[in-house]
Amino acid sequence: MLVPTEKIWHNGQFIPWNDARIHVLSHVVSYGSSVFEGIRCYATPAGPAIFRVRDHVRRMVDSAKIYRIAVPYTIEQLSGALAELVRVNKMSACYLRPIVLRGYGNMGVFAGENPVEIYLACWEWGRYLGEEALSEGVDVCVSSWNRMAPNTLPALSKAGANYMNSQLIKMEAMANGYDEGIALDPAGYISEGSGENIFVVRDGKAMTPPLAASVLPGITRDSVMRLAEDIGIPVVEANIPREALYIADEVFFTGTAAEITPIRSVDHIQVGSGRRGPAAEALQKEFFAIIEGSKPDRHNWLTAVNAQQPVTAA
Ligand SMILES: Cc1ncc(COP(=O)(O)O)c(C=O)c1O
């Protein structure tokens, strides 16, 4: 369960956790008009550090732009405010959730005049798919639900509304006893998990679906592609047929919440050795060494929370 922290940032001010409320007739409630982010802050020897905060904030501003939502803060300001949020709440490791939403005003679908509200919250959050998932792997299914077709709900925007589709995928998987579901794109190629990107490894080469396969452009996906290059694992973006999952040596999820989570079975068919494979293990090792501060942050992914300045509205 969610354990409250002291403060939430709202439109430039820190307010008590319990005061971060919206009216039930806010546009977002009826029409799903929000965009958001999920970001992790890690405890490093140099104190708390936020992982790729500017890239996450940039994606949120992009997500808003697709929906013609103007965000009245710069990427630098919001990144600074997120660091301040961690400081104000005296957190070491935590999960950060910035949300941009269309607020209270008109009740029609057109929300041109409704205020845009921005909230930044954080709380403590452990492993998304369970403590053992990182080493043992998870059991997943191919979902009967597809991801959104192109030119319907834009997949490149991390919009609240897209997570109705994610909920269908996740609920079906859980109802059938799996940890997670993998959705196909409208053409039948592999897309992604309900909240994770996916990589498929065979003969030492990794593949991941391209952005055109209705995936979210994951920050962890990008990080893993760079780490793979660093350690000599070739990665290509390619349309991947469903059956590649069943004959893969390794399959793994990537995401802020899931980090790098191996998949040990798909539709009850064992993947590779049935536990974490060597590529996932090598990538985890690099990833965790950087975020835990035991290896240099050679890609400049971490922003130390204690070096940031307070932020004011633009
Ligand atoms: C649908 C979906 N795909 C992929 C991801 C992974 O993205 P990231 O690595 O930026 O967290 C997420 C999580 O945000 C997601 O919700």
The ligand as an SDF file (V2000), in Angstrom:
LIG
                    3D

 16 16  0  0  0  0  0  0  0  0999 V2000
    3.4360    0.9100  -21.4770 C   0  0  0  0  0  0  0  0  0  0  0  0
    4.8340    1.0980  -21.0130 C   0  0  0  0  0  0  0  0  0  0  0  0
    5.8470    0.6850  -21.7870 N   0  0  0  0  0  0  0  0  0  0  0  0
    7.1190    0.8180  -21.4040 C   0  0  0  0  0  0  0  0  0  0  0  0
    7.4610    1.3890  -20.1920 C   0  0  0  0  0  0  0  0  0  0  0  0
    8.8910    1.5370  -19.8000 C   0  0  0  0  0  0  0  0  0  0  0  0
    9.2870    2.8750  -19.9010 O   0  0  0  0  0  0  0  0  0  0  0  0
   10.4050    3.4680  -18.9550 P   0  0  0  0  0  0  0  0  0  0  0  0
   11.6150    2.6240  -19.1270 O   0  0  0  0  0  0  0  0  0  0  0  0
   10.6190    4.8590  -19.4510 O   0  0  0  0  0  0  0  0  0  0  0  0
    9.8860    3.4260  -17.5750 O   0  0  0  0  0  0  0  0  0  0  0  0
    6.4320    1.8410  -19.3480 C   0  0  0  0  0  0  0  0  0  0  0  0
    6.7370    2.4690  -18.0690 C   0  0  0  0  0  0  0  0  0  0  0  0
    6.7630    3.6550  -17.9730 O   0  0  0  0  0  0  0  0  0  0  0  0
    5.0970    1.6950  -19.7680 C   0  0  0  0  0  0  0  0  0  0  0  0
    4.0950    2.0960  -18.9900 O   0  0  0  0  0  0  0  0  0  0  0  0
  1  2  1  0
  2  3  1  0
  2 15  2  0
  3  4  2  0
  4  5  1  0
  5  6  1  0
  5 12  2  0
  6  7  1  0
  7  8  1  0
  8  9  2  0
  8 10  1  0
  8 11  1  0
 12 13  1  0
 12 15  1  0
 13 14  2  0
 15 16  1  0
M  END
$$$$
